[in-house]
Amino acid sequence: MPRFSCDTTVPHDHPSAAAGRLVAAAEPYGLSFTREGDTLAAGGGFGRLVLTIGTDALHLRAEADDRGLLERLRASVGEQLVALLGEDAAIAWTGDVETGPLFADFREIRVTAVRDLTPRLRRITFRGTDLARFATPDNLHVRLYLPPPGGEVPSWPRPGPDGRPLWPEPDRRPAVRYYTLRRIDADAGELDIDFLLHADGGPGTSFAMGARPGDLCGMSGPCGLGLRPAPWHLLAGDETALPAIARILEELPPAARGTALIEVEDAADELPLRAPAGFIVRWLHRGEGGTTAPLVEAVRTLTLPSGPADLFAWIACEFDDLARLREHLRGRGIDRDRILAVAYWRRSPPVSSSDRRISP
């Protein structure tokens, strides 16, 4: 039985319709409900959510083995309920609920070292306390909270009564980005995060460019998924996925077999990687070989194991490239549950002449 649980009852004139909308909204996130008697239930690594439809209300129960997971589940449900029912929806959770200064899975971490691995990849080492929950091969990523420029003491989100985060004022609100934990030593209280330095920049790049020892950030999680067991693995991604692929390769058992395809700008972006002897690592350079999408072409021409159940594919790259890769693998007869595909970024659409504006 889960160790932690909480409940809420949301009044509604048509609770059955509200439940249907909530179930439909959860489907794109891989949350599938099944009927259990008079209830609808969905479960997974995050915990369990149970919906009971009353005559004039919808009752929800969230369960998890970990308080941080329960808070995350409650926050997601709260966001969905407000999106579906409006800001006036009466959502109040009871049970294992705390509205303290920080979420249970939140940690403050401080920069201790900064070094460049390649011209476009910078490693930042952080120190923190109570990091054991993050030291798992099953969840590779964290939410990194980057303080706004010029703020001496960051302000962090805290849990609200409806489960959603209560954020500080905009001028004190941190930017939140997802990053791979490249390395973590919970006993030493130390971790590495690799930052890709984009030309057009963003909160992550801005922080990494100016990071100095002593800088304070927030971190919550962990989240994201790694590999599932299989006789043969395909790892495919661009430089945004390089930290995750590098960590996955290091943590694979010595007998693991497969291929890793990594698209980067040029040879300057390549890194020495530790991989099992049965793994082939191929670096793909954009613009070489007459294609602007070398990762897509490399996967399409790759010889895969004869049986679809003999492999598991882990893919992370640009949104449109990911869609093409997923379509190709599904067309090769590989089941959906043998593919983990995540879009790490999306290419901006080209600006047509009619869309251009002249700035004053």
C-alpha positions in Angstrom: 0.0 0.0 0.0 1.2 3.5 -0.7 2.6 5.4 2.3 1.1 8.7 1.5 -2.3 9.8 0.2 -4.6 12.8 0.0 -8.2 13.4 -1.2 -10.3 16.2 -2.6 -14.0 16.5 -3.5 -14.8 19.0 -6.2 -18.5 20.1 -6.5 -19.8 20.0 -10.0 -23.2 20.0 -11.8 -22.0 17.3 -14.2 -19.3 15.3 -12.4 -19.4 12.4 -15.0 -18.6 14.9 -17.8 -15.9 16.5 -15.7 -14.3 13.1 -15.1 -14.4 12.3 -18.8 -12.6 15.5 -19.6 -10.0 14.9 -17.0 -9.4 11.4 -18.3 -9.1 12.6 -21.9 -6.7 15.4 -20.9 -4.5 12.9 -19.2 -4.1 10.6 -22.2 -1.4 12.6 -24.0 0.7 12.3 -20.9 0.6 8.5 -20.9 -1.9 8.4 -18.1 -4.5 5.7 -18.9 -7.5 5.1 -16.6 -9.2 1.7 -16.2 -12.5 1.1 -14.5 -12.3 -0.6 -11.0 -15.9 -1.1 -9.9 -17.4 2.3 -9.4 -14.1 4.1 -9.8 -11.6 5.1 -12.5 -8.0 4.5 -11.6 -4.6 5.1 -13.2 -1.2 4.2 -11.8 2.5 4.3 -12.7 5.9 5.2 -11.3 4.5 8.5 -10.0 1.8 6.8 -7.8 -1.9 6.2 -8.3 -4.9 8.4 -9.0 -8.5 7.3 -8.3 -11.6 9.1 -9.5 -15.0 8.4 -8.0 -18.1 10.1 -9.6 -20.8 11.3 -7.2 -24.2 12.8 -8.0 -23.0 16.4 -7.5 -19.2 16.1 -7.1 -16.1 14.5 -8.3 -13.9 12.8 -5.7 -10.2 12.3 -6.3 -7.7 10.3 -4.3 -3.9 10.6 -5.0 -1.5 8.0 -3.6 2.3 7.6 -3.7 5.1 5.9 -1.9 7.0 9.2 -1.5 5.8 12.6 -0.3 7.6 14.4 -3.2 5.9 12.2 -5.7 2.5 12.8 -4.0 3.1 16.5 -4.2 4.0 16.3 -7.9 0.9 14.2 -8.6 -1.3 16.6 -6.6 0.1 19.6 -8.4 -0.5 18.0 -11.9 -4.0 17.1 -11.0 -4.6 20.6 -9.7 -3.4 22.2 -12.9 -5.6 19.9 -15.0 -8.7 20.6 -12.8 -8.2 24.4 -13.0 -7.6 24.2 -16.8 -10.8 22.2 -17.2 -13.1 23.7 -14.6 -11.8 27.3 -14.3 -9.9 29.2 -11.6 -13.1 29.2 -9.4 -13.0 25.4 -9.0 -13.1 24.6 -5.3 -10.1 22.3 -4.8 -8.9 21.7 -1.3 -6.8 18.6 -0.4 -6.9 16.7 2.9 -4.7 14.0 4.2 -0.9 14.0 3.8 -0.8 17.6 2.8 1.8 20.2 3.8 1.9 23.8 2.7 5.3 24.6 4.1 8.0 26.9 2.7 9.3 24.3 0.1 8.1 21.2 -1.8 9.3 17.9 -0.3 11.4 17.1 -3.5 13.0 20.6 -3.6 16.7 21.2 -2.7 18.9 24.3 -2.8 22.2 23.7 -4.6 25.2 25.9 -4.9 27.8 26.2 -7.7 31.3 25.0 -6.8 33.1 24.7 -10.1 32.6 25.6 -13.8 34.6 24.2 -16.8 34.1 23.9 -20.5 34.0 20.4 -22.1 33.7 21.6 -25.7 33.2 25.1 -27.2 29.5 24.6 -26.8 29.1 22.5 -23.7 29.8 23.7 -20.1 29.9 21.6 -17.0 28.8 23.1 -13.7 29.4 21.3 -10.5 27.0 21.9 -7.6 26.9 20.9 -3.9 23.8 20.3 -1.8 22.4 18.2 1.0 20.0 15.3 1.3 20.4 14.3 -2.4 19.7 10.5 -2.1 16.3 10.7 -3.9 18.1 12.0 -7.0 20.7 9.2 -7.2 18.7 6.8 -9.3 19.2 5.4 -12.8 15.5 5.3 -13.4 15.0 9.1 -13.5 17.7 11.1 -15.3 16.5 14.6 -15.1 15.7 17.4 -12.7 13.9 20.7 -12.7 16.5 23.4 -12.3 15.3 26.7 -10.8 17.5 29.6 -12.1 17.2 32.8 -10.1 16.5 36.0 -12.0 19.5 38.2 -12.8 20.5 40.6 -10.0 18.6 38.8 -7.2 20.8 38.2 -4.2 18.5 35.8 -2.4 16.3 33.7 -4.6 12.6 33.1 -3.8 11.3 29.6 -4.5 7.8 28.2 -5.2 5.9 26.6 -2.4 2.9 24.2 -2.3 -0.6 25.9 -2.3 -3.8 24.5 -0.9 -5.1 23.3 -4.3 -1.8 21.5 -5.0 -0.5 24.0 -7.5 2.7 25.9 -6.8 2.5 29.4 -5.3 5.1 31.5 -7.1 6.9 34.6 -5.9 6.4 37.9 -7.7 7.6 38.1 -11.3 10.7 40.1 -10.5 11.8 37.4 -8.0 10.4 34.4 -9.9 13.0 31.8 -11.0 13.1 30.4 -14.5 12.5 26.6 -14.6 14.3 24.4 -17.1 14.8 20.6 -17.3 18.3 19.3 -17.3 20.0 15.9 -17.1 21.9 15.0 -13.9 25.2 14.0 -15.7 26.7 12.7 -12.4 25.6 12.6 -8.8 27.4 11.5 -5.7 24.7 11.7 -3.0 27.2 10.7 -0.2 29.5 13.5 -1.1 26.6 15.9 -1.8 27.8 16.7 -5.3 26.4 16.7 -8.8 27.3 17.8 -12.3 24.9 19.3 -14.9 26.1 20.0 -18.5 24.7 23.1 -20.2 24.6 23.5 -24.0 25.5 27.1 -24.8 23.0 28.1 -27.5 23.8 31.0 -29.8 20.4 32.6 -29.2 20.5 32.0 -25.5 17.9 31.5 -22.9 17.7 31.4 -19.1 19.9 28.2 -19.0 22.5 29.6 -21.3 22.5 33.0 -19.6 23.0 31.3 -16.2 25.7 29.0 -17.4 27.6 31.8 -19.2 27.8 33.8 -16.0 27.9 31.1 -13.4 30.4 31.5 -10.6 31.2 29.4 -7.5 28.8 30.3 -4.7 25.8 31.0 -7.0 22.6 29.5 -5.6 20.0 27.5 -7.6 17.0 25.3 -6.8 16.4 21.7 -7.9 13.4 19.4 -7.7 12.6 15.9 -9.0 14.0 13.6 -10.2 11.9 13.1 -13.3 12.3 11.7 -16.8 13.0 8.1 -17.7 15.9 6.0 -18.8 16.2 2.7 -20.6 14.1 -0.4 -20.2 15.6 -3.9 -20.2 16.2 -5.3 -23.7 18.7 -7.5 -25.5 19.7 -4.6 -27.8 19.3 -0.8 -27.3 19.2 2.1 -29.7 20.2 5.5 -28.3 19.6 8.4 -30.7 19.8 12.1 -30.0 21.4 15.5 -30.8 23.7 17.5 -28.6 20.8 18.4 -26.2 20.6 14.7 -25.4 24.4 14.1 -25.2 24.6 14.4 -21.4 21.8 11.8 -21.0 23.2 9.4 -23.6 26.7 9.7 -22.0 25.2 8.9 -18.5 23.1 6.0 -19.9 26.1 4.5 -21.6 28.2 4.6 -18.4 25.5 3.0 -16.4 24.7 0.1 -18.8 25.9 -3.4 -17.7 29.1 -4.6 -19.4 27.3 -7.1 -21.5 24.9 -4.6 -23.0 24.7 -4.4 -26.8 23.4 -1.7 -29.1 24.1 1.5 -31.1 24.3 5.1 -30.0 23.8 7.8 -32.7 24.7 11.3 -31.7 24.2 14.4 -33.9 26.4 17.4 -33.3 27.6 20.5 -35.2 31.1 19.2 -35.9 34.0 17.3 -34.5 34.7 19.9 -31.8 31.5 18.9 -30.1 32.5 15.2 -29.7 33.4 13.9 -26.3 35.2 10.7 -25.1 32.4 8.4 -23.9 32.6 5.2 -21.8 30.4 2.5 -23.3 30.1 -1.3 -23.1 32.3 -3.3 -25.5 29.1 -4.4 -27.4 28.0 -0.9 -28.1 28.7 1.1 -31.3 28.9 4.9 -30.8 28.6 7.0 -34.0 29.0 10.8 -34.2 27.0 12.5 -36.9 28.0 16.0 -38.1 25.3 18.3 -39.5 25.8 19.3 -43.1 28.1 16.5 -43.9 27.0 13.7 -46.3 24.5 15.9 -48.1 21.8 15.9 -45.5 20.6 18.5 -42.9 19.0 15.8 -40.7 21.8 13.2 -40.2 20.2 11.7 -37.2 17.0 10.9 -39.0 18.8 9.4 -42.0 21.2 7.4 -39.7 18.3 5.8 -37.9 16.4 5.1 -41.1 19.4 3.3 -42.6 20.4 1.4 -39.4 20.1 -2.3 -39.4 17.9 -3.3 -36.4 17.5 -6.6 -34.7 15.1 -8.9 -36.6 12.5 -9.1 -33.8 10.8 -5.9 -32.6 10.7 -7.2 -29.0 14.5 -7.6 -29.1 15.2 -3.9 -28.8 14.3 -0.8 -26.9 14.8 2.7 -28.5 15.6 5.8 -26.4 15.3 9.0 -28.5 15.6 12.6 -27.6 16.1 15.5 -30.1 14.2 18.2 -32.0 10.4 18.0 -32.1 10.0 17.5 -35.9 12.9 15.1 -36.2 11.5 13.1 -33.3 8.1 12.8 -35.0 9.8 11.4 -38.1 11.9 9.0 -36.1 9.0 7.7 -34.1 7.0 7.2 -37.3 9.9 5.3 -38.9 10.3 2.9 -35.9 6.6 2.3 -35.5 6.6 1.5 -39.3 9.2 -1.1 -38.7 6.8 -2.9 -36.3 8.3 -1.7 -33.0 5.6 -1.4 -30.4 4.9 1.9 -28.6 6.1 0.5 -25.3 9.5 -0.3 -26.8 10.1 3.3 -27.7 10.8 6.2 -25.3 10.8 9.4 -27.4 11.1 12.9 -26.0 11.4 16.3 -27.8 14.0 18.3 -26.0 13.5 21.4 -28.1 11.6 22.7 -31.2 13.0 24.4 -34.3 11.6 27.9 -34.9 9.5 28.1 -38.1 11.1 30.1 -40.9 9.9 33.7 -41.1 8.3 34.5 -44.5 8.7 37.9 -46.1 5.0 38.7 -45.3 5.6 37.9 -41.7 8.7 40.2 -41.3 8.3 43.5 -39.5 10.5 46.5 -39.6 11.4 47.6 -36.1 11.3 51.3 -35.4 
